[in-house]
Amino acid sequence: MQPTVEQRGEISLAASGFKLTFDLLAPSRGSPHEPVFFKSRATLQSIALGESVLSTFVTGLLSDLTDLCDRIDGHINQLVDHQHIQGNRIVPVESRAWVPLDLGIVIQCLSGKVRSEGEALVGGFAIRIMLDIARDPHGKMVGAGVVGEVKVQEAFHFTQAMREYVAGFERPAPDVHVKQ
């Protein structure tokens, strides 16, 4: 079922020790010819404590969420497709950092091990998540965050849910006819 404009979306990504949840509000557009924006509360929850540890509001273009999914899926494919060993050392593989329009959150996929087993991918990778939690007296961002291991299948569930949420709102702008 596609979400309707009135629906909210809660989409989570679980990692070792924490869970990131986007509580997405219905996207908005100022006019039919403007881009679609999203608003969300991003919360990091400690799995051990069972409570929210860090939280901030995040806003950006709806297409930013698709870009996040592309980066995560692309990172997984990069881990599978390439040999990351040179000589006796492992070469780190990191995605570019994902940052939405308002700079309220930074997500970056880090090194890991992913392999094919039959039709499925198994393994995982590290992920770094930083939230903008305050401003210092000079107006500069103060961030806090976590790094943890994400299983490949968990990452795929997250990107699939996020893509389904976005698809429910990525409709072409309606034609506007001006009477003369």
N, C-alpha and C positions, 0 to 999 in steps of 0.2 A: 504494500500500500504506500503510495506517495504521500508525504506530509502535506498538509494544507497550510495556507498562510497563517492560520490561527494556531497551529501546533508549534510546540517547542521541541527541541531535540536535545537529549542528553546522550552524549557519546563519550565513551571512556577508552583509555589505553592503559592496560595493566602492565607493570614491569616489576622486577624484583624489588620488593620493599615499598613501592608506592603505586598510586593510580592517578592518572591525569584525567579529569573530566571537564568536557566543554558542555556547559548548560546553555545551549544556543537558543536565542530568542528568534522570532520570525524575522527574516531579512526585510529590509526596507529599501525603497527607491523613491527619490524625491519627485521625479517625473518619469514618464515612459522612456525618455532618451538619456537618462542618467544611469550610471552603474548601480548594481545591487550591493548593498552593504549588509554585513552581519554584526550582531552584538552578542557577546557571550560572557559568562563568568567562567574563568578557567581556574580550577581548583586542583591542588596537589593534596592527596590524602595518603597518610601513612597507613600501610596495611597492618603493621604491627600494632599501632595505637588505635586503628579503626576510626580515626578522626581527621578532619581537614587540618592541614598544617599551614598551607599558603594559598592565597586566593587573590585574584585581581580581575578587573573587567578588561575585556579585549574587544576591539572593533577593527574591522577591515573590510576589504572587498570580498564578496562571496567567492570570487575567483581565487583569492588567497587560500581558501580551504582546499580547492582543487589542487593548487600548487603544493600544498603540504602533502597531500596524498601522492602526488607525482614524485615528490622527493623521497618519501618513505619507500614506495614501490620501486623506484629507480635505484635506491640504495641497496635494497635486497637483491635486485637483479645484478647489480655491480658486484656484490659479494659472491654470488653464484658464478658469474661469468668470467671472473678474473682470478688468476693465481696471485696471491698476495705475499709470496715468499721470495725473497731475493737473497741468495746465498744461505746463510744461517739465520736470517732475521725475517720477521713478519713486517711487511709494509702496512702501516695503518691506512684504512679506507674510511674517509669521512665525507658526509654530504655537506653541501653548503648549508649554512644556517638558514632556517625559515623564520621570517619575521613579518607579521601582518602590518597593515597600514599604520596603526597607532603605536607600534613598537612595544606593546604590553607583554609579549611573550616571545621567547626564542627557543626553537627546537632544532636540535642537530643530531643526526644519526652518526654513530661512531663505529669503530671496528667490531667485527664479530665473525662468526663462522656459520655459513649457510651452505647446505648441500641438498642435492636431489636424492630422494629415496622413492623409487618408483615414480608415481605421478605427483608426489607431494614434496614440498620443500620443508626441511627441518633445520633447527638451529636457532640462532638468535644474534642479536647485536646490542651494543650499548647505545643508550640514548641520553642526551643531555637536555634538560628543560630548565629554563630560567624564567622567572616571573618578575615583572616590574612591581615592586611592593611599596615603594615610597619615593620621595624626592628629598635630596639633602638640602641644607639651607641655601645652596647656590642653584637649586633647581635641577640638578643632575639626577639621573635615574639611580635608584638603589635596587639591585636585583638579588634574588635568592633562588636557589634551585636544587636540583637533584640530578644524579646520574645513576642509571640502573640498566639491567639486562631485559630486553624485550624479546619474547619468542616470536618467530616469524609468523605463525598462524594468528597470534594475537594482533600483530601489526596489520595483517591482511583483514581481519575482522574490523579493526578500527578504520582503515581506509575505505573498506566497502561501505560501512555505515555512514561515514562522512560523505562519500560520493552519492549515496542514496539521498541523504539530506539535501545536498546541494542540487541534485537533479530535480527535486520537487519544486525548486524556485527558479531554476535557470530556464525561464521561458522567454521567448523573444518579446521585446517590447511591443505592446499593441500599436497598430497603425493609428495615427492621429490624422484625421481629416479636418481641414480648415475650410469652413464655409466662406464663400466669397460673395 
